[in-house]
Amino acid sequence: MREVMYLHLTRWLPHLLDRKDRLSMDVGLEVRVPFCDHRLVEYAFNTPWTHHSFDNRERSLLRAVVAPLLPSSVIDRTKAP
């Protein structure tokens, strides 16, 4: 999974960020990507994969960190586009 994550960060993510930037500038929007801070990405990349999906759901680590701050209706909902 570490290799897949590395490939995602080095191959797919730059394409997505470039696309986001071009589309937002085309319509005059200021768009921010808060989870792309290099310190946060490095931390997440270096944590063991078992921490990323310890409850067999996506974003387990993020959900656990923000659980005291958000209502359970937000924490427990499924991923949506």
PyMOL Python script that loads the backbone (N, CA, C, O; Angstrom):
from pymol import cmd

cmd.read_pdbstr("""\
ATOM      1  N   MET A   1       0.818  -1.194   0.000  1.00  0.00           N
ATOM      2  CA  MET A   1       0.000   0.000   0.000  1.00  0.00           C
ATOM      3  C   MET A   1       0.866   1.264   0.000  1.00  0.00           C
ATOM      4  O   MET A   1       0.471   2.309  -0.517  1.00  0.00           O
ATOM      5  N   ARG A   2       2.044   1.140   0.587  1.00  0.00           N
ATOM      6  CA  ARG A   2       2.940   2.304   0.590  1.00  0.00           C
ATOM      7  C   ARG A   2       3.356   2.670  -0.832  1.00  0.00           C
ATOM      8  O   ARG A   2       3.445   3.852  -1.167  1.00  0.00           O
ATOM      9  N   GLU A   3       3.609   1.678  -1.660  1.00  0.00           N
ATOM     10  CA  GLU A   3       3.969   1.945  -3.052  1.00  0.00           C
ATOM     11  C   GLU A   3       2.807   2.583  -3.803  1.00  0.00           C
ATOM     12  O   GLU A   3       3.004   3.504  -4.596  1.00  0.00           O
ATOM     13  N   VAL A   4       1.604   2.096  -3.555  1.00  0.00           N
ATOM     14  CA  VAL A   4       0.415   2.663  -4.198  1.00  0.00           C
ATOM     15  C   VAL A   4       0.232   4.119  -3.757  1.00  0.00           C
ATOM     16  O   VAL A   4      -0.079   4.988  -4.572  1.00  0.00           O
ATOM     17  N   MET A   5       0.426   4.371  -2.480  1.00  0.00           N
ATOM     18  CA  MET A   5       0.303   5.732  -1.967  1.00  0.00           C
ATOM     19  C   MET A   5       1.367   6.643  -2.593  1.00  0.00           C
ATOM     20  O   MET A   5       1.080   7.788  -2.942  1.00  0.00           O
ATOM     21  N   TYR A   6       2.585   6.133  -2.731  1.00  0.00           N
ATOM     22  CA  TYR A   6       3.654   6.914  -3.348  1.00  0.00           C
ATOM     23  C   TYR A   6       3.307   7.238  -4.803  1.00  0.00           C
ATOM     24  O   TYR A   6       3.467   8.376  -5.243  1.00  0.00           O
ATOM     25  N   LEU A   7       2.842   6.255  -5.532  1.00  0.00           N
ATOM     26  CA  LEU A   7       2.467   6.488  -6.927  1.00  0.00           C
ATOM     27  C   LEU A   7       1.312   7.480  -7.028  1.00  0.00           C
ATOM     28  O   LEU A   7       1.280   8.317  -7.930  1.00  0.00           O
ATOM     29  N   HIS A   8       0.380   7.384  -6.109  1.00  0.00           N
ATOM     30  CA  HIS A   8      -0.738   8.329  -6.097  1.00  0.00           C
ATOM     31  C   HIS A   8      -0.232   9.756  -5.883  1.00  0.00           C
ATOM     32  O   HIS A   8      -0.668  10.684  -6.564  1.00  0.00           O
ATOM     33  N   LEU A   9       0.688   9.925  -4.936  1.00  0.00           N
ATOM     34  CA  LEU A   9       1.215  11.253  -4.631  1.00  0.00           C
ATOM     35  C   LEU A   9       2.081  11.825  -5.748  1.00  0.00           C
ATOM     36  O   LEU A   9       2.075  13.035  -5.978  1.00  0.00           O
ATOM     37  N   THR A  10       2.822  10.968  -6.441  1.00  0.00           N
ATOM     38  CA  THR A  10       3.765  11.467  -7.438  1.00  0.00           C
ATOM     39  C   THR A  10       3.214  11.479  -8.856  1.00  0.00           C
ATOM     40  O   THR A  10       3.709  12.230  -9.696  1.00  0.00           O
ATOM     41  N   ARG A  11       2.210  10.674  -9.142  1.00  0.00           N
ATOM     42  CA  ARG A  11       1.695  10.588 -10.512  1.00  0.00           C
ATOM     43  C   ARG A  11       0.286  11.169 -10.663  1.00  0.00           C
ATOM     44  O   ARG A  11       0.044  11.954 -11.580  1.00  0.00           O
ATOM     45  N   TRP A  12      -0.624  10.805  -9.800  1.00  0.00           N
ATOM     46  CA  TRP A  12      -2.032  11.171  -9.945  1.00  0.00           C
ATOM     47  C   TRP A  12      -2.342  12.531  -9.319  1.00  0.00           C
ATOM     48  O   TRP A  12      -3.041  13.346  -9.920  1.00  0.00           O
ATOM     49  N   LEU A  13      -1.832  12.773  -8.134  1.00  0.00           N
ATOM     50  CA  LEU A  13      -2.152  14.010  -7.419  1.00  0.00           C
ATOM     51  C   LEU A  13      -1.695  15.274  -8.162  1.00  0.00           C
ATOM     52  O   LEU A  13      -2.462  16.235  -8.225  1.00  0.00           O
ATOM     53  N   PRO A  14      -0.490  15.314  -8.722  1.00  0.00           N
ATOM     54  CA  PRO A  14      -0.123  16.528  -9.473  1.00  0.00           C
ATOM     55  C   PRO A  14      -1.080  16.828 -10.624  1.00  0.00           C
ATOM     56  O   PRO A  14      -1.386  17.990 -10.890  1.00  0.00           O
ATOM     57  N   HIS A  15      -1.547  15.796 -11.302  1.00  0.00           N
ATOM     58  CA  HIS A  15      -2.513  15.987 -12.385  1.00  0.00           C
ATOM     59  C   HIS A  15      -3.822  16.567 -11.845  1.00  0.00           C
ATOM     60  O   HIS A  15      -4.385  17.489 -12.436  1.00  0.00           O
ATOM     61  N   LEU A  16      -4.308  16.025 -10.717  1.00  0.00           N
ATOM     62  CA  LEU A  16      -5.546  16.529 -10.120  1.00  0.00           C
ATOM     63  C   LEU A  16      -5.403  17.976  -9.654  1.00  0.00           C
ATOM     64  O   LEU A  16      -6.315  18.780  -9.843  1.00  0.00           O
ATOM     65  N   LEU A  17      -4.270  18.309  -9.050  1.00  0.00           N
ATOM     66  CA  LEU A  17      -4.061  19.675  -8.572  1.00  0.00           C
ATOM     67  C   LEU A  17      -3.959  20.660  -9.732  1.00  0.00           C
ATOM     68  O   LEU A  17      -4.477  21.774  -9.655  1.00  0.00           O
ATOM     69  N   ASP A  18      -3.296  20.249 -10.798  1.00  0.00           N
ATOM     70  CA  ASP A  18      -3.205  21.111 -11.975  1.00  0.00           C
ATOM     71  C   ASP A  18      -4.586  21.335 -12.585  1.00  0.00           C
ATOM     72  O   ASP A  18      -4.931  22.452 -12.968  1.00  0.00           O
ATOM     73  N   ARG A  19      -5.364  20.270 -12.672  1.00  0.00           N
ATOM     74  CA  ARG A  19      -6.715  20.382 -13.218  1.00  0.00           C
ATOM     75  C   ARG A  19      -7.587  21.296 -12.355  1.00  0.00           C
ATOM     76  O   ARG A  19      -8.318  22.142 -12.869  1.00  0.00           O
ATOM     77  N   LYS A  20      -7.496  21.109 -11.038  1.00  0.00           N
ATOM     78  CA  LYS A  20      -8.241  21.952 -10.101  1.00  0.00           C
ATOM     79  C   LYS A  20      -7.858  23.414 -10.273  1.00  0.00           C
ATOM     80  O   LYS A  20      -8.715  24.298 -10.275  1.00  0.00           O
ATOM     81  N   ASP A  21      -6.574  23.656 -10.417  1.00  0.00           N
ATOM     82  CA  ASP A  21      -6.093  25.019 -10.560  1.00  0.00           C
ATOM     83  C   ASP A  21      -6.602  25.654 -11.854  1.00  0.00           C
ATOM     84  O   ASP A  21      -7.055  26.799 -11.847  1.00  0.00           O
ATOM     85  N   ARG A  22      -6.530  24.930 -12.944  1.00  0.00           N
ATOM     86  CA  ARG A  22      -6.977  25.468 -14.234  1.00  0.00           C
ATOM     87  C   ARG A  22      -8.485  25.722 -14.256  1.00  0.00           C
ATOM     88  O   ARG A  22      -8.939  26.752 -14.754  1.00  0.00           O
ATOM     89  N   LEU A  23      -9.259  24.773 -13.710  1.00  0.00           N
ATOM     90  CA  LEU A  23     -10.710  24.936 -13.712  1.00  0.00           C
ATOM     91  C   LEU A  23     -11.145  26.087 -12.804  1.00  0.00           C
ATOM     92  O   LEU A  23     -12.047  26.849 -13.153  1.00  0.00           O
ATOM     93  N   SER A  24     -10.512  26.211 -11.651  1.00  0.00           N
ATOM     94  CA  SER A  24     -10.909  27.283 -10.737  1.00  0.00           C
ATOM     95  C   SER A  24     -10.508  28.650 -11.282  1.00  0.00           C
ATOM     96  O   SER A  24     -11.255  29.618 -11.138  1.00  0.00           O
ATOM     97  N   MET A  25      -9.334  28.736 -11.908  1.00  0.00           N
ATOM     98  CA  MET A  25      -8.923  30.022 -12.478  1.00  0.00           C
ATOM     99  C   MET A  25      -9.798  30.394 -13.666  1.00  0.00           C
ATOM    100  O   MET A  25     -10.021  31.577 -13.923  1.00  0.00           O
ATOM    101  N   ASP A  26     -10.295  29.399 -14.390  1.00  0.00           N
ATOM    102  CA  ASP A  26     -11.145  29.663 -15.551  1.00  0.00           C
ATOM    103  C   ASP A  26     -12.429  30.392 -15.163  1.00  0.00           C
ATOM    104  O   ASP A  26     -12.924  31.228 -15.919  1.00  0.00           O
ATOM    105  N   VAL A  27     -12.966  30.075 -13.991  1.00  0.00           N
ATOM    106  CA  VAL A  27     -14.209  30.705 -13.560  1.00  0.00           C
ATOM    107  C   VAL A  27     -13.989  31.743 -12.462  1.00  0.00           C
ATOM    108  O   VAL A  27     -14.954  32.280 -11.917  1.00  0.00           O
ATOM    109  N   GLY A  28     -12.724  32.032 -12.133  1.00  0.00           N
ATOM    110  CA  GLY A  28     -12.410  33.080 -11.173  1.00  0.00           C
ATOM    111  C   GLY A  28     -12.641  32.703  -9.727  1.00  0.00           C
ATOM    112  O   GLY A  28     -13.009  33.563  -8.926  1.00  0.00           O
ATOM    113  N   LEU A  29     -12.436  31.444  -9.361  1.00  0.00           N
ATOM    114  CA  LEU A  29     -12.604  31.007  -7.979  1.00  0.00           C
ATOM    115  C   LEU A  29     -11.255  30.881  -7.287  1.00  0.00           C
ATOM    116  O   LEU A  29     -10.253  30.535  -7.912  1.00  0.00           O
ATOM    117  N   GLU A  30     -11.241  31.161  -6.007  1.00  0.00           N
ATOM    118  CA  GLU A  30     -10.063  30.911  -5.187  1.00  0.00           C
ATOM    119  C   GLU A  30     -10.321  29.583  -4.474  1.00  0.00           C
ATOM    120  O   GLU A  30     -11.220  29.485  -3.638  1.00  0.00           O
ATOM    121  N   VAL A  31      -9.541  28.581  -4.804  1.00  0.00           N
ATOM    122  CA  VAL A  31      -9.735  27.239  -4.258  1.00  0.00           C
ATOM    123  C   VAL A  31      -8.523  26.863  -3.426  1.00  0.00           C
ATOM    124  O   VAL A  31      -7.384  27.089  -3.835  1.00  0.00           O
ATOM    125  N   ARG A  32      -8.769  26.295  -2.272  1.00  0.00           N
ATOM    126  CA  ARG A  32      -7.673  25.865  -1.389  1.00  0.00           C
ATOM    127  C   ARG A  32      -7.757  24.352  -1.184  1.00  0.00           C
ATOM    128  O   ARG A  32      -8.836  23.760  -1.216  1.00  0.00           O
ATOM    129  N   VAL A  33      -6.601  23.755  -0.976  1.00  0.00           N
ATOM    130  CA  VAL A  33      -6.505  22.314  -0.743  1.00  0.00           C
ATOM    131  C   VAL A  33      -5.838  22.141   0.625  1.00  0.00           C
ATOM    132  O   VAL A  33      -4.618  21.997   0.694  1.00  0.00           O
ATOM    133  N   PRO A  34      -6.613  22.151   1.710  1.00  0.00           N
ATOM    134  CA  PRO A  34      -6.021  22.194   3.049  1.00  0.00           C
ATOM    135  C   PRO A  34      -5.233  20.944   3.429  1.00  0.00           C
ATOM    136  O   PRO A  34      -4.312  21.036   4.241  1.00  0.00           O
ATOM    137  N   PHE A  35      -5.559  19.791   2.877  1.00  0.00           N
ATOM    138  CA  PHE A  35      -4.859  18.566   3.249  1.00  0.00           C
ATOM    139  C   PHE A  35      -3.621  18.326   2.400  1.00  0.00           C
ATOM    140  O   PHE A  35      -3.027  17.252   2.487  1.00  0.00           O
ATOM    141  N   CYS A  36      -3.215  19.284   1.584  1.00  0.00           N
ATOM    142  CA  CYS A  36      -2.015  19.129   0.760  1.00  0.00           C
ATOM    143  C   CYS A  36      -0.823  19.891   1.332  1.00  0.00           C
ATOM    144  O   CYS A  36       0.164  20.101   0.626  1.00  0.00           O
ATOM    145  N   ASP A  37      -0.893  20.298   2.566  1.00  0.00           N
ATOM    146  CA  ASP A  37       0.268  20.893   3.217  1.00  0.00           C
ATOM    147  C   ASP A  37       1.364  19.833   3.277  1.00  0.00           C
ATOM    148  O   ASP A  37       1.102  18.699   3.680  1.00  0.00           O
ATOM    149  N   HIS A  38       2.576  20.181   2.886  1.00  0.00           N
ATOM    150  CA  HIS A  38       3.636  19.181   2.773  1.00  0.00           C
ATOM    151  C   HIS A  38       3.945  18.493   4.096  1.00  0.00           C
ATOM    152  O   HIS A  38       4.316  17.319   4.102  1.00  0.00           O
ATOM    153  N   ARG A  39       3.802  19.195   5.217  1.00  0.00           N
ATOM    154  CA  ARG A  39       4.059  18.555   6.519  1.00  0.00           C
ATOM    155  C   ARG A  39       3.008  17.503   6.829  1.00  0.00           C
ATOM    156  O   ARG A  39       3.330  16.439   7.357  1.00  0.00           O
ATOM    157  N   LEU A  40       1.757  17.790   6.507  1.00  0.00           N
ATOM    158  CA  LEU A  40       0.679  16.830   6.736  1.00  0.00           C
ATOM    159  C   LEU A  40       0.806  15.626   5.809  1.00  0.00           C
ATOM    160  O   LEU A  40       0.586  14.490   6.228  1.00  0.00           O
ATOM    161  N   VAL A  41       1.159  15.873   4.558  1.00  0.00           N
ATOM    162  CA  VAL A  41       1.337  14.773   3.600  1.00  0.00           C
ATOM    163  C   VAL A  41       2.491  13.887   4.028  1.00  0.00           C
ATOM    164  O   VAL A  41       2.375  12.663   3.972  1.00  0.00           O
ATOM    165  N   GLU A  42       3.607  14.476   4.458  1.00  0.00           N
ATOM    166  CA  GLU A  42       4.747  13.682   4.928  1.00  0.00           C
ATOM    167  C   GLU A  42       4.373  12.858   6.152  1.00  0.00           C
ATOM    168  O   GLU A  42       4.748  11.691   6.257  1.00  0.00           O
ATOM    169  N   TYR A  43       3.636  13.462   7.074  1.00  0.00           N
ATOM    170  CA  TYR A  43       3.213  12.723   8.271  1.00  0.00           C
ATOM    171  C   TYR A  43       2.311  11.549   7.898  1.00  0.00           C
ATOM    172  O   TYR A  43       2.513  10.432   8.373  1.00  0.00           O
ATOM    173  N   ALA A  44       1.331  11.800   7.060  1.00  0.00           N
ATOM    174  CA  ALA A  44       0.402  10.736   6.665  1.00  0.00           C
ATOM    175  C   ALA A  44       1.120   9.641   5.887  1.00  0.00           C
ATOM    176  O   ALA A  44       0.810   8.461   6.047  1.00  0.00           O
ATOM    177  N   PHE A  45       2.076  10.024   5.048  1.00  0.00           N
ATOM    178  CA  PHE A  45       2.810   9.034   4.256  1.00  0.00           C
ATOM    179  C   PHE A  45       3.658   8.136   5.151  1.00  0.00           C
ATOM    180  O   PHE A  45       3.830   6.954   4.855  1.00  0.00           O
ATOM    181  N   ASN A  46       4.185   8.683   6.237  1.00  0.00           N
ATOM    182  CA  ASN A  46       5.077   7.916   7.103  1.00  0.00           C
ATOM    183  C   ASN A  46       4.373   7.162   8.222  1.00  0.00           C
ATOM    184  O   ASN A  46       5.018   6.412   8.955  1.00  0.00           O
ATOM    185  N   THR A  47       3.065   7.343   8.369  1.00  0.00           N
ATOM    186  CA  THR A  47       2.349   6.546   9.373  1.00  0.00           C
ATOM    187  C   THR A  47       2.089   5.153   8.805  1.00  0.00           C
ATOM    188  O   THR A  47       1.892   5.010   7.599  1.00  0.00           O
ATOM    189  N   PRO A  48       2.085   4.136   9.644  1.00  0.00           N
ATOM    190  CA  PRO A  48       1.829   2.776   9.152  1.00  0.00           C
ATOM    191  C   PRO A  48       0.434   2.664   8.521  1.00  0.00           C
ATOM    192  O   PRO A  48      -0.503   3.346   8.937  1.00  0.00           O
ATOM    193  N   TRP A  49       0.318   1.811   7.532  1.00  0.00           N
ATOM    194  CA  TRP A  49      -0.944   1.661   6.817  1.00  0.00           C
ATOM    195  C   TRP A  49      -2.057   1.192   7.756  1.00  0.00           C
ATOM    196  O   TRP A  49      -3.223   1.512   7.521  1.00  0.00           O
ATOM    197  N   THR A  50      -1.735   0.453   8.795  1.00  0.00           N
ATOM    198  CA  THR A  50      -2.768   0.000   9.733  1.00  0.00           C
ATOM    199  C   THR A  50      -3.450   1.173  10.431  1.00  0.00           C
ATOM    200  O   THR A  50      -4.596   1.050  10.863  1.00  0.00           O
ATOM    201  N   HIS A  51      -2.764   2.306  10.547  1.00  0.00           N
ATOM    202  CA  HIS A  51      -3.385   3.491  11.139  1.00  0.00           C
ATOM    203  C   HIS A  51      -4.346   4.175  10.173  1.00  0.00           C
ATOM    204  O   HIS A  51      -5.268   4.873  10.597  1.00  0.00           O
ATOM    205  N   HIS A  52      -4.133   3.975   8.894  1.00  0.00           N
ATOM    206  CA  HIS A  52      -4.987   4.610   7.892  1.00  0.00           C
ATOM    207  C   HIS A  52      -6.351   3.936   7.792  1.00  0.00           C
ATOM    208  O   HIS A  52      -7.336   4.584   7.437  1.00  0.00           O
ATOM    209  N   SER A  53      -6.418   2.672   8.093  1.00  0.00           N
ATOM    210  CA  SER A  53      -7.693   1.947   7.931  1.00  0.00           C
ATOM    211  C   SER A  53      -7.931   0.992   9.090  1.00  0.00           C
ATOM    212  O   SER A  53      -8.267  -0.172   8.874  1.00  0.00           O
ATOM    213  N   PHE A  54      -7.761   1.472  10.313  1.00  0.00           N
ATOM    214  CA  PHE A  54      -7.893   0.577  11.461  1.00  0.00           C
ATOM    215  C   PHE A  54      -9.323   0.128  11.721  1.00  0.00           C
ATOM    216  O   PHE A  54      -9.521  -0.889  12.385  1.00  0.00           O
ATOM    217  N   ASP A  55     -10.328   0.845  11.224  1.00  0.00           N
ATOM    218  CA  ASP A  55     -11.714   0.416  11.404  1.00  0.00           C
ATOM    219  C   ASP A  55     -12.344  -0.010  10.076  1.00  0.00           C
ATOM    220  O   ASP A  55     -13.566  -0.012   9.932  1.00  0.00           O
ATOM    221  N   ASN A  56     -11.495  -0.370   9.110  1.00  0.00           N
ATOM    222  CA  ASN A  56     -11.933  -0.846   7.781  1.00  0.00           C
ATOM    223  C   ASN A  56     -12.774   0.183   7.031  1.00  0.00           C
ATOM    224  O   ASN A  56     -13.688  -0.176   6.287  1.00  0.00           O
ATOM    225  N   ARG A  57     -12.462   1.465   7.229  1.00  0.00           N
ATOM    226  CA  ARG A  57     -13.131   2.553   6.520  1.00  0.00           C
ATOM    227  C   ARG A  57     -12.072   3.483   5.966  1.00  0.00           C
ATOM    228  O   ARG A  57     -10.932   3.495   6.432  1.00  0.00           O
ATOM    229  N   GLU A  58     -12.454   4.261   4.969  1.00  0.00           N
ATOM    230  CA  GLU A  58     -11.523   5.244   4.444  1.00  0.00           C
ATOM    231  C   GLU A  58     -11.332   6.366   5.461  1.00  0.00           C
ATOM    232  O   GLU A  58     -12.237   6.682   6.234  1.00  0.00           O
ATOM    233  N   ARG A  59     -10.161   6.949   5.448  1.00  0.00           N
ATOM    234  CA  ARG A  59      -9.808   8.085   6.310  1.00  0.00           C
ATOM    235  C   ARG A  59      -9.982   7.808   7.808  1.00  0.00           C
ATOM    236  O   ARG A  59     -10.453   8.675   8.543  1.00  0.00           O
ATOM    237  N   SER A  60      -9.615   6.638   8.254  1.00  0.00           N
ATOM    238  CA  SER A  60      -9.771   6.277   9.667  1.00  0.00           C
ATOM    239  C   SER A  60      -8.989   7.202  10.586  1.00  0.00           C
ATOM    240  O   SER A  60      -9.496   7.626  11.625  1.00  0.00           O
ATOM    241  N   LEU A  61      -7.771   7.510  10.211  1.00  0.00           N
ATOM    242  CA  LEU A  61      -6.935   8.372  11.041  1.00  0.00           C
ATOM    243  C   LEU A  61      -7.539   9.774  11.157  1.00  0.00           C
ATOM    244  O   LEU A  61      -7.602  10.338  12.249  1.00  0.00           O
ATOM    245  N   LEU A  62      -7.974  10.322  10.049  1.00  0.00           N
ATOM    246  CA  LEU A  62      -8.595  11.646  10.061  1.00  0.00           C
ATOM    247  C   LEU A  62      -9.886  11.643  10.872  1.00  0.00           C
ATOM    248  O   LEU A  62     -10.142  12.570  11.641  1.00  0.00           O
ATOM    249  N   ARG A  63     -10.695  10.609  10.701  1.00  0.00           N
ATOM    250  CA  ARG A  63     -11.946  10.518  11.467  1.00  0.00           C
ATOM    251  C   ARG A  63     -11.684  10.458  12.963  1.00  0.00           C
ATOM    252  O   ARG A  63     -12.397  11.084  13.748  1.00  0.00           O
ATOM    253  N   ALA A  64     -10.663   9.706  13.360  1.00  0.00           N
ATOM    254  CA  ALA A  64     -10.342   9.577  14.783  1.00  0.00           C
ATOM    255  C   ALA A  64      -9.852  10.892  15.370  1.00  0.00           C
ATOM    256  O   ALA A  64     -10.165  11.222  16.514  1.00  0.00           O
ATOM    257  N   VAL A  65      -9.089  11.636  14.594  1.00  0.00           N
ATOM    258  CA  VAL A  65      -8.544  12.907  15.087  1.00  0.00           C
ATOM    259  C   VAL A  65      -9.639  13.957  15.267  1.00  0.00           C
ATOM    260  O   VAL A  65      -9.626  14.693  16.253  1.00  0.00           O
ATOM    261  N   VAL A  66     -10.577  14.036  14.339  1.00  0.00           N
ATOM    262  CA  VAL A  66     -11.608  15.076  14.424  1.00  0.00           C
ATOM    263  C   VAL A  66     -12.875  14.632  15.147  1.00  0.00           C
ATOM    264  O   VAL A  66     -13.818  15.414  15.263  1.00  0.00           O
ATOM    265  N   ALA A  67     -12.916  13.410  15.629  1.00  0.00           N
ATOM    266  CA  ALA A  67     -14.111  12.892  16.312  1.00  0.00           C
ATOM    267  C   ALA A  67     -14.569  13.768  17.483  1.00  0.00           C
ATOM    268  O   ALA A  67     -15.774  13.968  17.639  1.00  0.00           O
ATOM    269  N   PRO A  68     -13.664  14.298  18.310  1.00  0.00           N
ATOM    270  CA  PRO A  68     -14.141  15.158  19.403  1.00  0.00           C
ATOM    271  C   PRO A  68     -14.690  16.505  18.932  1.00  0.00           C
ATOM    272  O   PRO A  68     -15.392  17.182  19.683  1.00  0.00           O
ATOM    273  N   LEU A  69     -14.380  16.892  17.710  1.00  0.00           N
ATOM    274  CA  LEU A  69     -14.763  18.217  17.232  1.00  0.00           C
ATOM    275  C   LEU A  69     -16.041  18.237  16.401  1.00  0.00           C
ATOM    276  O   LEU A  69     -16.696  19.274  16.299  1.00  0.00           O
ATOM    277  N   LEU A  70     -16.404  17.097  15.803  1.00  0.00           N
ATOM    278  CA  LEU A  70     -17.543  17.054  14.887  1.00  0.00           C
ATOM    279  C   LEU A  70     -18.633  16.132  15.411  1.00  0.00           C
ATOM    280  O   LEU A  70     -18.340  15.203  16.164  1.00  0.00           O
ATOM    281  N   PRO A  71     -19.876  16.366  15.033  1.00  0.00           N
ATOM    282  CA  PRO A  71     -20.955  15.470  15.455  1.00  0.00           C
ATOM    283  C   PRO A  71     -20.819  14.105  14.786  1.00  0.00           C
ATOM    284  O   PRO A  71     -20.213  13.983  13.721  1.00  0.00           O
ATOM    285  N   SER A  72     -21.378  13.098  15.409  1.00  0.00           N
ATOM    286  CA  SER A  72     -21.269  11.735  14.880  1.00  0.00           C
ATOM    287  C   SER A  72     -21.945  11.596  13.519  1.00  0.00           C
ATOM    288  O   SER A  72     -21.565  10.724  12.737  1.00  0.00           O
ATOM    289  N   SER A  73     -22.928  12.427  13.221  1.00  0.00           N
ATOM    290  CA  SER A  73     -23.580  12.361  11.897  1.00  0.00           C
ATOM    291  C   SER A  73     -22.594  12.700  10.777  1.00  0.00           C
ATOM    292  O   SER A  73     -22.714  12.191   9.663  1.00  0.00           O
ATOM    293  N   VAL A  74     -21.636  13.547  11.073  1.00  0.00           N
ATOM    294  CA  VAL A  74     -20.607  13.896  10.090  1.00  0.00           C
ATOM    295  C   VAL A  74     -19.525  12.820  10.062  1.00  0.00           C
ATOM    296  O   VAL A  74     -19.083  12.417   8.986  1.00  0.00           O
ATOM    297  N   ILE A  75     -19.103  12.360  11.210  1.00  0.00           N
ATOM    298  CA  ILE A  75     -18.035  11.368  11.301  1.00  0.00           C
ATOM    299  C   ILE A  75     -18.451  10.041  10.687  1.00  0.00           C
ATOM    300  O   ILE A  75     -17.637   9.378  10.043  1.00  0.00           O
ATOM    301  N   ASP A  76     -19.699   9.643  10.875  1.00  0.00           N
ATOM    302  CA  ASP A  76     -20.138   8.310  10.461  1.00  0.00           C
ATOM    303  C   ASP A  76     -20.714   8.230   9.049  1.00  0.00           C
ATOM    304  O   ASP A  76     -21.056   7.137   8.596  1.00  0.00           O
ATOM    305  N   ARG A  77     -20.830   9.338   8.348  1.00  0.00           N
ATOM    306  CA  ARG A  77     -21.401   9.260   7.017  1.00  0.00           C
ATOM    307  C   ARG A  77     -20.384   8.680   6.027  1.00  0.00           C
ATOM    308  O   ARG A  77     -19.175   8.726   6.252  1.00  0.00           O
ATOM    309  N   THR A  78     -20.906   8.140   4.936  1.00  0.00           N
ATOM    310  CA  THR A  78     -20.040   7.522   3.947  1.00  0.00           C
ATOM    311  C   THR A  78     -19.445   8.580   3.019  1.00  0.00           C
ATOM    312  O   THR A  78     -19.929   9.709   2.939  1.00  0.00           O
ATOM    313  N   LYS A  79     -18.411   8.192   2.341  1.00  0.00           N
ATOM    314  CA  LYS A  79     -17.734   9.103   1.422  1.00  0.00           C
ATOM    315  C   LYS A  79     -18.663   9.425   0.249  1.00  0.00           C
ATOM    316  O   LYS A  79     -19.301   8.534  -0.312  1.00  0.00           O
ATOM    317  N   ALA A  80     -18.728  10.686  -0.107  1.00  0.00           N
ATOM    318  CA  ALA A  80     -19.600  11.110  -1.211  1.00  0.00           C
ATOM    319  C   ALA A  80     -18.847  12.108  -2.085  1.00  0.00           C
ATOM    320  O   ALA A  80     -18.031  12.880  -1.582  1.00  0.00           O
ATOM    321  N   PRO A  81     -19.111  12.098  -3.374  1.00  0.00           N
ATOM    322  CA  PRO A  81     -18.412  13.050  -4.251  1.00  0.00           C
ATOM    323  C   PRO A  81     -18.891  14.489  -4.025  1.00  0.00           C
ATOM    324  O   PRO A  81     -18.405  15.411  -4.680  1.00  0.00           O
TER     325      PRO A  81
END
""", "prot")
cmd.dss("prot")
cmd.show_as("cartoon", "prot")
cmd.util.cbc("prot")
cmd.orient("prot")
